[in-house]
C-alpha cells in the first residue's frame, strides 16, 4: 500500500503532458494493485476495528481444559466493592494437623507476582488471586527448587477489600519471602458452583486451605503468621525459626 500512496502523492508535481501519456496504463496498474492489496487490507482494517475493543478481554482470559465447564476465568485489575463473599467458622486444627491434613506440600520461596482473578460461574462471580512463587527450598512434596509455581489464594490482594480469615495472605506482595503450606491440585480438585465446574489445576498448581494459617510471610514489619494457631512459634521472629520448627515437626512422622 505504501508505493501506490507515494505514487499518487507525487502526481501533483508532474507535468500534465506526462500524466496524459501515462494515464491509461498507470490507471490500470493502480486498479490491479487495489484489487490485489486493497481488498485484503480493507478486510484487515475492518477486522481490527471490530476486534481491538475485545483484545483486553481475550488477553486477560485464562485458557481452560474440557474438565472445566460453564465457567470463565480472567485477570482483573479492580475488584468491585461488596463483590467478595465472606466465609468464617474455620475448623480448629492442632499444629500437627495443620502440617499433615491433606498431606500438604511445604516450601520456602519468594513471591514473584500476584494477579487478581474474576471467576464467573454463569451469573455468579467470585474473586480470588493467583500468586507466582519462586521455590527455593522444599521441605516436603514433589517440587523442584528453582521452579516457579502458581498458587491460588482464597481472596483478592491489594484491593482494600477485607475478607474474613484471610488477614495473613492479604498482606502478600511481590518480592516477599515466605514459607507456604500448600494443597496439591490434582485432577480431582474441582470447584463447583451454580452449575459450573472449574478444574483447579487449569489455573493453579497449588492452593491454600485458608488465608490465615498456611502462610508465614517476611514483611517489612517483620514476620507475620497465625501465632495463635502455632503456640510453639509464639516467639519466632524470622523464617529460619519457622523452618526449624517445620523440619522438627515433619521429622516426627
C-alpha positions in Angstrom: 0.0 0.0 0.0 2.9 2.4 0.6 4.2 2.5 -3.0 0.7 3.4 -4.6 0.2 6.1 -2.0 3.6 7.6 -2.7 2.8 7.5 -6.5 -0.5 9.3 -6.1 1.1 12.0 -3.9 3.8 12.6 -6.5 1.4 13.1 -9.3 0.7 16.6 -8.2 4.3 17.6 -9.1 4.4 16.0 -12.6 3.8 17.9 -15.9 0.2 17.3 -17.3 1.7 16.0 -20.6 3.3 13.1 -18.8 0.2 12.4 -16.8 -1.9 12.2 -20.0 0.6 9.9 -21.7 0.7 7.5 -18.7 -3.0 7.7 -17.7 -4.3 4.5 -19.3 -1.6 2.0 -18.3 -1.0 3.6 -15.0 -4.6 3.6 -14.0 -4.9 0.0 -15.0 -1.9 -0.8 -12.9 -3.3 1.0 -9.9 -6.6 -0.8 -10.3 -4.8 -4.1 -10.3 -2.8 -3.1 -7.3 -6.0 -2.2 -5.4 -7.7 -5.4 -6.3 -4.6 -7.4 -5.2 -3.8 -5.5 -2.0 -6.6 -3.1 -1.2 -9.4 -5.5 -0.6 -7.4 -7.7 1.9 -6.2 -4.5 3.6 -9.7 -3.2 3.9 -10.9 -6.5 5.4 -8.0 -6.5 7.8 -8.8 -2.9 8.9 -12.4 -3.9 9.4 -11.4 -6.9 11.5 -9.1 -4.8 13.6 -11.7 -2.1 14.1 -14.1 -4.7 15.4 -11.6 -6.8 17.4 -9.4 -4.3 19.1 -12.0 -3.4 21.8 -12.2 -7.1 22.6 -8.5 -7.7 22.8 -8.1 -6.9 26.6 -10.8 -9.5 27.4 -9.2 -12.1 25.2 -5.7 -11.4 26.6 -6.9 -11.5 30.2 -8.9 -14.7 29.9 -7.2 -17.9 31.2 -7.4 -20.9 28.9 -9.3 -23.8 30.4 -9.5 -27.5 29.6 -12.5 -29.6 28.8 -12.6 -30.5 32.5 -13.9 -27.0 33.2 -17.5 -26.3 32.1 -19.8 -23.3 32.2 -17.0 -21.2 33.8 -14.8 -18.3 32.7 -11.7 -17.1 34.5 -9.8 -13.8 33.7 -7.3 -11.5 35.3 -8.7 -8.2 36.6 -7.1 -5.0 37.8 -10.0 -4.0 40.1 -12.5 -5.8 42.3 -15.9 -4.2 42.8 -16.5 -3.3 46.5 -19.0 -5.7 48.1 -18.4 -8.4 45.5 -16.4 -10.7 47.8 -18.2 -13.3 49.7 -17.3 -13.6 53.4 -16.8 -17.0 55.0 -15.9 -17.8 58.5 -16.0 -20.7 61.1 -12.7 -22.3 60.3 -12.3 -25.8 61.5 -10.0 -25.9 64.5 -6.8 -27.9 63.8 -3.8 -28.5 66.0 -0.2 -27.6 65.0 0.3 -31.2 64.0 -2.9 -31.3 62.0 -2.1 -28.1 60.1 1.1 -29.8 58.8 -0.5 -33.1 58.0 -4.1 -32.6 57.0 -4.4 -33.0 53.2 -0.8 -34.2 53.1 0.4 -30.7 52.1 3.5 -29.6 50.2 5.8 -27.4 52.3 8.1 -24.9 50.5 10.0 -21.8 51.1 10.3 -19.2 48.4 9.7 -15.6 47.2 6.5 -14.2 45.7 7.2 -13.0 42.2 3.9 -11.7 41.1 0.2 -11.6 42.2 -2.7 -11.1 39.9 -6.4 -10.9 40.9 -8.9 -13.1 39.2 -12.6 -12.9 38.4 -14.2 -16.4 38.2 -17.6 -16.5 36.6 -19.9 -19.4 37.1 -22.8 -18.3 34.9 -24.4 -15.3 36.7 -22.3 -15.9 39.9 -19.0 -14.2 40.3 -16.2 -14.9 42.7 -12.8 -13.1 43.2 -9.5 -14.7 44.1 -5.8 -14.1 43.4 -3.1 -16.1 41.7 0.4 -15.8 43.1 3.6 -16.9 41.3 6.2 -18.2 43.8 9.8 -18.9 43.0 10.6 -22.0 45.1 14.0 -22.0 46.9 13.6 -24.8 49.5 11.4 -27.9 49.5 10.7 -29.5 52.9 8.1 -31.9 51.6 6.5 -32.6 48.2 7.3 -33.2 44.6 8.5 -29.7 43.7 11.9 -28.9 42.3 13.8 -26.0 43.9 14.2 -23.2 41.4 10.8 -23.7 39.8 8.0 -21.1 39.8 4.7 -22.5 41.0 1.2 -20.9 40.7 -0.8 -20.7 43.9 -4.5 -19.9 44.1 -5.2 -17.5 47.0 -8.5 -17.5 48.8 -9.0 -13.8 48.4 -8.1 -10.9 46.1 -5.0 -9.0 47.1 -4.2 -5.3 47.2 -7.8 -4.2 46.7 -8.5 -2.7 50.1 -11.4 -5.2 50.5 -11.3 -7.2 53.7 -12.3 -10.8 53.6 -12.6 -12.6 56.9 -9.9 -15.2 57.9 -7.5 -14.0 55.1 -5.6 -11.5 57.1 -2.2 -13.1 56.6 -2.5 -13.8 52.8 -4.0 -10.4 52.2 -0.6 -8.9 53.2 1.3 -10.8 50.5 3.2 -8.7 48.0 5.6 -9.2 45.1 9.1 -9.7 46.3 8.1 -11.0 49.7 9.8 -14.2 51.0 7.7 -16.7 52.8 7.0 -20.3 53.8 3.9 -21.9 52.5 1.8 -25.0 53.3 0.1 -25.9 50.1 -2.6 -28.3 48.8 -1.6 -30.0 45.6 -4.2 -29.6 42.9 -4.5 -33.0 41.2 -7.1 -33.9 38.6 -9.7 -34.5 41.3 -9.5 -31.0 42.7 -12.6 -29.1 41.4 -14.7 -26.1 42.3 -18.4 -26.5 41.5 -20.8 -23.6 41.8 -24.0 -22.5 40.0 -24.0 -25.4 37.5 -20.4 -24.6 36.6 -17.2 -26.7 37.2 -13.7 -25.3 37.5 -10.8 -27.8 37.3 -8.5 -26.0 39.7 -5.3 -27.4 38.0 -6.3 -25.4 34.9 -5.4 -22.2 36.7 -3.0 -23.1 39.5 -0.6 -25.8 40.7 -1.4 -25.5 44.4 -3.8 -23.7 46.7 -4.2 -22.6 50.4 -6.7 -24.2 52.7 -7.4 -20.8 54.1 -5.9 -17.3 54.1 -4.7 -17.3 57.7 -3.0 -20.5 58.9 -1.0 -21.7 55.9 1.5 -18.9 55.1 4.4 -17.4 57.0 5.4 -14.1 55.5 8.6 -12.0 56.0 7.0 -8.5 55.6 8.6 -5.0 56.1 7.0 -5.1 59.5 8.6 -8.4 60.4 7.4 -12.0 60.4 3.6 -12.4 60.2 1.6 -15.6 60.6 -1.2 -17.0 62.7 0.6 -17.1 66.0 -2.4 -18.1 68.0 -2.6 -21.3 65.9 1.1 -22.1 66.3 1.9 -21.9 70.0 5.3 -23.5 69.5 6.3 -20.5 67.3 5.0 -17.8 69.7 8.4 -16.1 69.9 9.5 -16.7 66.3 11.0 -13.6 64.6 12.2 -14.9 61.2 11.6 -17.6 58.6 14.6 -19.6 59.8 12.8 -20.2 63.1 9.7 -21.4 61.2 12.0 -23.6 59.1 13.5 -25.3 62.2 10.0 -25.9 63.5 8.8 -27.5 60.3 11.8 -29.7 60.0 11.5 -30.9 63.5 7.7 -31.4 63.2 7.7 -33.4 59.9 10.7 -35.4 61.1 8.4 -36.9 63.7 6.2 -38.5 61.0 
